[in-house]
Amino acid sequence: MESRNASFFEEVFPCLKKELPSSSTPVDEIVHDEDQEQLEAEEVEPRRSKRQRIEKSFGPDFLTYMVEGEPQTYRDAATSSEGPQWKEAIKNEIDSILQNHTWELVDLPPGCKPLGYRWIFKRKMKADGSIDKYKARLVIKGFRQKEGVDYFDTYSPVTRITSIRLVLAISTLRNLEVHQMDVKTAFLNGDLEEEIYMEQPEGFSAPGQEEKVCKLVKSLYGLKQAPKQWHQKFDQVMLNNGFKISECNKCVYVKNTMRGYVILCLYVDDMLIVGSDDKMIKSTKDMLKARFDMKDMGLADVILGIKINRTQYGLVLSQSHYVDKILEKFNEGDTSVAQNPVDTTQHLSKNRGEDVAQLEYSRIIGSLMYLMTYTRPDLAYAVSRLSRYTSNPSSEHWKDMTRLLRYLRNTRNYGLHYGRDAAVIEGYSDANWISDMKDFKSTSGYVFTLGGEAIAWKSSKQTLIARSTMESEFIALDKAGEEAEWLRQFVEDVPGWPKPMSAICIHCDC
């Protein structure tokens, strides 16, 4: 029995056939053999991949498209046709840096190497598409920083766009004013804890001290820890002035007093302020102006590229100007329109052949995702469906993409309207049955409304394979339930909202 078992294991595990040293073998010989095997293993050449790295070209117009024709260097800005405007913007940036005592000139310590810098130029646009101002930003080359030496933590939260829509919807329900402020040099306010050196900017070297470098005292744009340091400083200021941080969104601050309340949403350096009366809003603005270099923009009209239009019935959020840019860039010669974004009779599948204009396809998807996420829930399913084939699009995928762009031309003025109906949050959840016959996964979708107007939505392919339509509906309902719980916790922090919070009704066809 024992011999049969031994032969069985030798057949299954051939490595057991290797002869083990007998008890009569000296110990030093065993050690010598192991050392010899280790040396032989070290002499074996490491495995190398035979695949050659192919450099991908993004096209000659990629950089131009991203920056919309702004200057790339200090000299380009100074010698361009808009030179006076760019020089004024550069001067304002340097003045802000010096007034904030961002750095001090010192001799470079032995063994240290200063980081480089770069100028970033941007034209700030108004809601009507005209130029509002010229902006110049001095950015340090933070990609050369070493983790554990030049920086440690780099995280920094931003407000969910759902939070902004929800606050705007609540302000409309209660007929409150929405004001906007901008921090001129947000990242320069963060206190720097690490020792970092930078070269002196071109054109602004101190006379007689050209050999010295800038030792950063406060954070600067481009540093990996700059967003974290700014958010930490802003948190401290808000908490010291009686604000509380929302538990479900760390960039929403609420202050509730006997006189009234105020809600502030922060997105990096842009902020929306909603208050129960003008005095609460004014006191918040005065507090922020006393601590930071702020620009009071009055009533909000554009936030994160979203137009805020006021009507006698409420607020309308739209991005028609952004739709025009998309069509001008990607669908300029086409004048046709479509009545709906998706052809439900067309079943898409993965492309097994050569891709068709993959880079252009990816650009369109990225642009449409920004539009869909902010103000266009009607694009959610179409964009989610087409984005699954970004890596290798075919002519069939391009056919549906063209249809979506034509639908966009037909609905360029669509947006979100927030009125003054009943303050009730409702949800709608649904799922289809196996949209992709290749991987047998369904698509989930949900939308939540406040007063009948959309505030949150999503459409995505499920990560699980459902065995029935009922199961696919429950998978979609689970995702909708997560969003409902987040919305419930958010509005619980809103002053004046009925407590306890009533259950959110989710409609589904399970």
Disulfide bonds with the S-S distance in Angstrom:
none
